[in-house]
Amino acid sequence: MLKLKTNQLNIIKLNNKTYIPYQLHQLPKWFNKYNTEYFNLKGYTYISLDEHYNNNKYFNYNNFKTKLTYNKDLDYKLKR
């Protein structure tokens, strides 16, 4: 069994595969828990990059990486 210890949310490389994080309400429309290669960690669903290329011919990985933000990175007025 593999243990991942991290305090930050990142794009994860595991067994020469790249996995991209999503929150449950952000999952792509083509996501199917029975046919998609994924795993869950700390409330996020990590989907394989290969699945993105297979299901979305217009997927741009570099564009995805530059626009990837997490709520803790944004400057909210009500941030605690």
TAGI-V555971 format. One record per backbone hydrogen bond with DSSP energy under -1.0 kcal/mol. NH is the residue of the N-H (numbers start at 0). CO is the residue of the C=O. Records with the same first field share a line. If there is no record, write none. Layout:
NH: CO + CO
//
This chain:
11: 18
13: 16
16: 13
18: 11
19: 46
21: 44
25: 22
30: 27
35: 31
38: 45
40: 43
43: 40
44: 21
45: 38
46: 19
47: 36
48: 17
51: 47
52: 48
53: 49
54: 50
55: 51
58: 55
63: 59
64: 60
65: 61
66: 62
72: 69
75: 73
//
